[in-house]
Each structure stands twice: as C-alpha cells, then as structure tokens.
Amino acid sequence: MFEPRYYKNLGLEDICHKVAEGERLTISDGERLFACPDINAVGSLAHHVRTRLHGNSAYYVVNRHINYSNICVNGCRFCAFSRKKGDPLSFELSEDEILDKIRAGGNGLTEAHIVGGCHPDLALAFFEDLVRKIRGTKPDVFIKAFTAVEIAHFAKNEGTSVKDVLARLKSAGVQMLPGGGAEVFSARVRELLCPEKLDGEGWLDVMRQAHEIGIKTNATMLYGHIETVRERLDHMAALRELQDRTGGFVCFIPLTFQPANTVLSHLPPATGVDDLKTIAVSRLMLDNIAHVKAYWVMLSVKLAQAALYFGADDFDGTVVEEKIGHMAGAESQQGMTCREIERTIRDAGLEPVERDSLFRKVFRNPASEGRLSGSPDFVWLNYD
C-alpha cells in the first residue's frame, strides 16, 4: 500500500487521496503524474488500482495473430507494415492460407485475432465468407477481427453504412473488434502522420456503433512519436467518455511506437521509463475500463513483465506470428508458448490466469474434445 505522506512531498497528496477513494482523475491530474520524476511513486498508485481490480492475477490468452494482407490505401507515416498494391514487399493471403493458420493453432486455440491493411479490392463478401469458414473450421474459437479503420473502409468500398457492415460481420461470426487504428485522436497529429486515415471522431463512432449492437471492442493508443502528453491524456479522456456511455471497451492497450523502417526513423524510441509511466497513467485515468494490457510484442518480454507492477494486468498471449510491430523493428520473439508466459508471470510474483477474449477464465479438461461451454465468468475448454 502506498504511503500518503510520501505523495505529499511530491505534491501529489490530492491525487493519492483520489486514488485511495476511487475518485476519477482529471486531465490536469494526469499531467502532474506524467511530470512526476519518481516513476515508482506513479507505478505504486497504478499498482494499487490494478490490485484492487484484479488481485494477484495476471491474464493471458492462447491466441493466433493473422494479418491477411499488408496492402493498404492509407499512407500512414508511422507504419512500416503497409504497402501499395504491386509493391514487391506486399502480400495477400488466400482464404486457404488463412484457414491453414487457424487449423495450425490446434484444439487449444481460443482466439483468432485478424487484422490487415485497408485493401482496395477485397469485397466485404470475401470477409463474410472467410469468417463463416473459420467458424466452420473451429466452431469454438473466438473471432476478434477488423479494426474500426477496416470497418469504415469496408463501408466506403461497399457504398453502405458502418452499421450494415457491423451487422453483416456479426451475422457471419465476428464476436469482437480489436482496438487498432486509434493511434492518437489529436487532429494535429493525424494531419501530420495519417491524413488519409479515418479520423479520431470516426474511430470513436465506429466503436460506438459496434457497442450498440452488442459487439465488444478493445481500444489502443500509439504513443512515443510526435504527440504531446496533453494529447495522450485527451485520447484517454475520449475513450473514458465513450465507455461511460456504452460500456463496450474490454481492454486498453498502450502501444509504444516503433520508429524503424518508417519515415519517422529519425525519432528515438520511447524509453522504458516512458513506457511504464504511460501504462501506469493509463490505469489511473481509465477508471471504467477493466483491463490494461502490457503488449509484450512491442514492449519486450522483460519490460512487459515489469509493467505488471505498473498497472497492467494482461500480458496478451501466444500470438505465434506477429508482423506489424516486427516490420517496424520490434526485436521481441514472434510468439510465446503458454509455459513461457506462465513462467514469466510467476517469476514476477503473480498468478497466471488463462482467459478468453472477454476475460472469462478458461478451465481446460484434457479428457474430451475441443468444445467450449461458458458462463459470464468462465469457460470450460475441453480438448484432445
């Protein structure tokens, strides 16, 4: 437990009181936390909240990332993943190749995480058919697919509404949207870095509409490039406001910018101190989003392990094949085994808890076949 007198010496006594009482922090509070030179003081506050919410548990998921194509009509300056059609480094997986990757996950797979570039030619019907075939191939896998940016792109290409696209994909079997594409909502930043991309208000509106028809989503923030601390906090405040209205965000994922192989390669990467402080402040500001992820792919395994004491409660998962961060210079491994993840969490002094996409605990029964049955709080996974 943190010591209030210590925070008085740092000029943060009022924030300490708010955290202890579960009161909402202001943007001004967030600015003071970012400015605090004592990262352990900020981390202690965040860990207090994290422990209040989740005790000693640290979550992970058995998932598979699938990037169906890096062909994209947007030209985001911070992206090393996207390519124009015809570029020798572009790729586009066939339906069979995607299904083979799903099958390779085995009966233990619980989540398929599917995202790609905003492809100029792939019709919505292709994705509907793909999702149905994934559902037929792995009836129990949880399908988390297509960012808000992709959803808006599908709607534009089809000449239809976002609501129609969401309804059709939900009918096909999409159960959740990942949180990518949010970047930083600041109009200033987006005009400089991704003017062709769906703007911040558009991203929030897609998520609002998804929540309204019962599709849960995650949310992200890409930090460590040209944004200011205030723009980070405004981003968090916008997410918090939408969450107050819909309750549809499951997890927040701060993504540290990887500058290598981008037009911003001259920028230094975020420091470990900035990474940990951003995660901690996220936990403190986002009082209505239950989970904060330490995405080991971009942070590195060791820093993600430390982040579990700076407000993060989720370690993401096995991943298997990550391309977006690695094409931008991420030096972490491509995937982790369950055993590696559990050891990493236990070595941090925490208890690993396998979850599904909605953070229901997964209990495995090795005596039966690959079937999931669930409740609001947990799922049974029976597998060979």
C-alpha positions, 0 to 999 in steps of 0.5 A: 500500500502506498504511503500518503505522506510520501505523495505529499512531498511530491505534491501529489497528496490530492491525487493519492487521496483520489486514488485511495477513494476511487475518485476519477482523475482529471486531465490536469491530474494526469499531467502532474503524474506524467511530470512526476520524476519518481516513476515508482511513486506513479507505478505504486498508485497504478499498482494499487488500482490494478490490485484492487481490480484484479488481485494477484492475477495476471491474464493471458490468452492462447491466441493466433495473430493473422494479418491477411494482407499488408496492402493498404490505401492509407499512407500512414507515416508511422507504419512500416507494415503497409504497402501499395498494391504491386509493391514487391514487399506486399502480400495477400493471403488466400482464404486457404492460407488463412484457414491453414493458420487457424487449423495450425493453432490446434484444439487449444486455440481460443482466439483468432485475432485478424487484422490487415491493411485497408485493401482496395479490392477485397469485397466485404463478401470475401470477409463474410465468407472467410469468417463463416469458414473459420467458424466452420473450421473451429466452431469454438474459437473466438473471432476478434477481427477488423479494426474500426479503420477496416470497418469504415473502409469496408463501408466506403468500398461497399457504398453502405453504412458502418452499421450494415457492415457491423451487422453483416460481420456479426451475422457471419461470426465476428464476436469482437473488434480489436482496438487498432487504428486509434493511434492518437485522436489529436487532429494535429497529429493525424494531419501530420502522420495519417491524413488519409486515415479515418479520423479520431471522431470516426474511430470513436463512432465506429466503436460506438456503433459496434457497442450498440449492437452488442459487439465488444471492442478493445481500444489502443493508443500509439504513443512515443512519436510526435504527440504531446502528453496533453494529447495522450491524456485527451485520447484517454479522456475520449475513450473514458467518455465513450465507455461511460456511455456504452460500456463496450471497451474490454481492454486498453492497450498502450502501444509504444511506437516503433520508429524503424523502417518508417519515415519517422526513423529519425525519432528515438524510441520511447524509453522504458521509463516512458513506457511504464509511466504511460501504462501506469497513467493509463490505469489511473485515468481509465477508471471504467475500463477493466483491463490494461494490457502490457503488449509484450510484442512491442514492449519486450518480454522483460519490460512487459513483465515489469509493467505488471507492477505498473498497472497492467494486468494482461500480458496478451498471449501466444500470438505465434506470428506477429508482423506489424510491430516486427516490420517496424523493428520490434526485436521481441520473439514472434510468439510465446508458448503458454509455459513461457508466459506462465513462467514469466508471470510467476517469476514476477510474483503473480498468478497466471490466469488463462482467459478468453477474449472477454476475460472469462477464465478458461478451465481446460479438461484434457479428457474430451474434445475441443468444445467450449461451454461458458458462463459470464465468468468462465469457460470450460475448454475441453480438448484432445 
